[in-house]
Amino acid sequence: MTTRKRSEQAGPLDREAHGWVTQLVSGEATAADADALKHWCNQSPAHQAAFAAAARRWKDFGPAGRDLLEQGHLPVWMPSPISRRAALGGAAAFAAGVAGYAVVQPPLGLWPSLHELTADYRTATGEQRRITVSNTVSVRMNTQTSIVIAAPPAVASSDEVKLVSGEASFALATDSHNYLVVHAGEGRTVASRARFDVRHLGSTVCVTCFEGAVRVERGAHVAMVGATQQVRYDDRGFHPVVSVDPVEAAAWQDGVLIFRLTPLSDVVAEINRYRPGKVILINTDLWMRPVNGRFRIQRIDEVLTWIELAFGATLRSLPGGIRLLS
C-alpha cells in the first residue's frame, strides 16, 4: 500500500492527534493547551494510542524523511502500522505512558515540556519580553524561555529565579545591596551589581558577564566570571572561562543572529528557536559545514534561503511549518 493511500485512510483520531502535535510544535502552546491535551488523551485508550503514535512519528521524522526523499517521495502523515485492535489491547498501557511522557518530556524537544508551560513567565517562539523580578532586578527574556520566580525569602537580602530553559539577560541596579541567584540546570549564578546572560538549552548552561562580576557554582566547583567573560557547564562539569565579544554575545537583544564558523547543524538548531514549526537537516554531509553571517531575527527564513544558495541545498516545505533541508 502506498504512503499516500495510508494517509487517506487515517481515521478521525489519527487526524486529531496529528492536530495536537502540530499545535504543540507551532511554539504557541500554552499551559491550557497542555491541560486540554491531557483531557483529550484521557478520553479513552484509543485517544492515548493515537497521540502516542503521532508523537512517535514526529520523533522518527528525520530518518523517515531521509528514506522517502531518497525514493523521490515527500513524507506524508500516515496511521501507525500497528492495528487498532492491538493498540486497544496490550499496547494501551504503553500508549498511555508514551502520551503522558510526551507532555512532560517531549521527544527531541519538539514542543515545550509541562515544566516550561507552567512556569511563572514564558515566551513563545520568536517572542522577547521584559519582566521585573524586584525593585532592583530586571530581566529580558529571549525566545522559548521559561522562568520561575522563587518565593521571597524571610530576610530580604536576595532574589532567586530558576531559568527552566531558554535564554535571559539579568540586570541589577548599581545601587542594589541585594544578591540575585539564578538557578539553571545543575548549577547557579550569584551576582550583585552586575549585568549578565544565562542560556540554558538541554543539559548545557552558558553564563556571560557584561558588567561587574558573577560567581558560578556547580556542586563543589566555582568559577569567577568577570566582564566580557563567559563560562559553560554541563554533565561533564565546568569548561574553561573564556573572553567573548560583548557585542556578538548580546546580539539577540538587538534582534540579530551572528554565526562565526558555526556548524550548519548548530545553525539549524538556533533557527528552530525563533521560527514556528521545525527545520530538519536530513543531509548528514552538511551537518559540519561552517556558516558565517549576520541575520535579522525578524527575517529568520532568509537564513534558509541563504543556506540553499551557499551550500546548494534543497529546501522542501511540509504542513505545520516543517522545512526539510537536503
N, C-alpha and C positions, 0 to 999 in steps of 0.2 A: 504493500500500500504506500502511495506517495506521501511525502510530508504534507503537502497542501491538502490532500484528502483527509488525512488525520486531523488537520487543523479545523476543517469544515465540520468534522464530526464531534468537535468538542462540545460538551454539554453546558448547560447554564451555570453550574457550579464552577466548572473549569474557567469559564469566561469571567465570572465574578471574582474568582481567586486571582486570575491574571490582572483584573482591575485593581485589586487591593495591592498587589505587588507594584504595579505601575504607579499608583498613588504614593506608596512609600518611597520608591526610587526617585520620585519627582523632586525631593528635597523640601516639599511643602507640608510634610506630615506633621501633625500636632499630637499632643497627649490625648485629645479627644478622638483622633483617628486610631490611636493605639487601643483605647478602650473599646471603640466600635469594632475594631478588628477582632479583639478577644471575644466580644459578644457574638460576632458572626461565626467565628470558629467553634464556639461552644454550642451552636445550634444542633449539631449532630456530628457523628464520626465522619460522615461524608464531607461535611464542610472542612473538617480538620484535614482530611486526606487530600482534598483539592488544594488547600493552601500549602500544605507540605510539599505536594508535587510541584506547584508553581514556584515556590521558593527554591526547590531543588533544581529546577530548570534554570533559574537565574544563576545559581551557584555554578552550574556546569556550562554556562552560556559560552564562555571563551573557547574551550576545546570543541564544543559542538559547532560554534560559528566557524571555526577554522576548517573543520571537516567539510561542512556544507559549502564553504567558499571554494575549496579545492575541487568539489564536484560541480561547481558552477551554479549553485543554488543559494538564494538568500535564506537565512534561518526564518522559520515560521513557527509560531507558537503551536504546540500540539499537546493533546492529553497524554498523561502518563501511560506507558505501555502496560503498567500493572492493571489488571482488571478491577472493575468497581467492586465485584464480589470479594476479591482478595483484600482490597483497601478497607472494606467494611468488616472484614473478618480479623485475622490475626494481625494485619498491618494497622488496624485502627489505633491501637495504643501507641505504636511507633509514630504514626502521623500526628497524634495529639502532642506527643513530646516534641516533634520537629516544629509544629506550629507554634507551640509555646516558646521554644528556644529561639525561633526566628524573630519573635517580637522582642525578647530580652537581649539576644546577641545575634544580630542579623548576619547572614552569610556574606563574607567578603566586604562587610561594611556597606552593603548596597543601600541601606536606609538607616536612620537614626535608631539607636538602641532605646529600650524603655528608660534607662537611666538618663539618657540625653533628653528624651521627650518630656520627662517630668522634672527637669532642672528648673531652678528659680528664673533663670534667664536663658534664652536660646535664640540664635539667629538661624534663619533658613538659608538655603543655598543661594549664594550671591549677595546676601544681606550683611550689612555692617550697622552697628548701633553703639551708642554711648549709654553707660549707666553710672550711677553714683552709689558707692558702697557706704560711704560715710561722709562727714564734712571735710575730710582730708584725703579721701581716696576716690579717684575717678578711673573708669575702665572703658576702653574702646574694644568692642568685640568684633572679630573678623567673621567671615562666613562659616557656617556649620559649627558654631561654637556654643557650648553649654556650660553654664556656671551655676554653682550652688553657693549661697551665702550662709555662713555659719551663724548660729545664734550669738548675740552679743555676750561677751564674757562678763563675769561678775565684776571684775575690775577692768574698766575701760582703758586698757593700755595697748590693745592691738585689735586689728580687724583680720578676719580669716575668711578665705574663699576657697572653693575647690573648682579647679578647671577640669571638668569631666572629660571634655575633648575639645579640640579646636585650637584657636589662637586668640590671644588677647594682649592688649597693651595696658599696663598699670602705671599710674602716676600718683605720687604722694606730694602733698603740698610742702613747700620748702620750710614752712614754719611748723610742720607737724612734729609732735613728740611721740606719736604712736608708731607701732610697727604694723606692717602688713605681712601676713603669711599666706602664700599661695600654694595650695596642695595640688600636685599633678603627678599622676602615676604613682610610683613608689617613693617619691621624694617631695620636698617642699622648698620654697624660696622665701627668705626672710629679708625684708627691706625697710629702710626708714629714709625719708627724703631722697627718693630715687625715682627714676623712670625706667621701666624695663618691660620686655615682652616675654611671654611664656607660650610655647607652642607644644601641644600635646596631641600627637597623632599615633594611634596604635600603641606600641609599648615604648615609644621614643618621646622624650621630653627635651626641648631646647629652650634655654634661657639666655636672652640677650639683654645686656645692660647698656643704656644710652646715657644716663646721667647718674652720678653718685656711685654706689656700690651695693651689691646684694650678696647674701650668703645662701648658697645652695647646699642642701643636705639630703643625703640618701643613706639611710642606715647610719653606720658609724663614720661614713665618709663625708667630708665637707670640702666645698670649693668656693673660694672668694672670687667674685667676678666684678671687675671694675668697668668704668665707662668704655664703650666701644669694644667690649669683650663678650664672648659667648661660650657657653658650655652645654654639652649634651649628656644625658644619662639614659640608660635603657637596661634591659635584662642582664647585660654584661657589666654594668657599673658605669663609672664616670669616664668620659672621654676627655682629652686634654683641653684646657682653656685656650681659646684662640682669639686673635684680633679680627674684627669684621669692619666692613664699610658700613657706617651707620645709615647712610642714605639708601643703600641697597637693602639692608636688613629691615628697614621700616617702609619699604616701597609700597607694600599693600595698603598702608594708611593713606597713600596718595593715589590709590586706585590703579597701581601698576604692578605687573609681574616681571621680574628680571631673572633671566636664566644665563648662567655662565658655565659653559661646558657641562651642562646638566644632561644626564642620560634621558633619552626620549621617554622611557618608561616612567621616570620620575616627573617629567613634564606633564604626561597624560594624567598621572595621579593628582597633580596640582590643578589641572584644568577641571577635573571632576569635582573639586571642592567648590568651584564657582559657577558651574552650569547645571541645570536640571538634567536628569537622565543619566546616561553613562557613556563615556567614550571607552571603547575596548580595543587595545592594541593587540591584534592577533598575529602579527608578523614578528616572530621572535628575533629575526635578523635585525630588526630596527630597535630593539629594546635599549641597547647601549650606545646608539648613535648620539653624539653630543649636540646640544642645542644652545645657541647663543641668541639672545634677543630681548627686547623690551616691548611689552604688550599691555594694552589698556584692558583692565578687568571688565569694563562695560562693553567691550567688543571682543569677548573671550573666544567666540567662534572664529575670529580672524586668525587665531593661533593654529587652528586646524587647517585652514586654507593654506597658511604658510608652510605647515608640515607637508601637505600634499605636494606643493611646488618644490620645497627644498629636498625632500627625500624620494620624490617620485612615488609617493604612497597613493593608495586608492581609498577614498572615503565613501562609505555607504550608509544611508540613513534607514532606520527602522522605527516603528511606532514607539512611543514612550520616551522620545529624546535619545534613543540609542544610536550611536555612531560607531561603525566598525572601521578601523584603520588597518589596512593590509598592504 
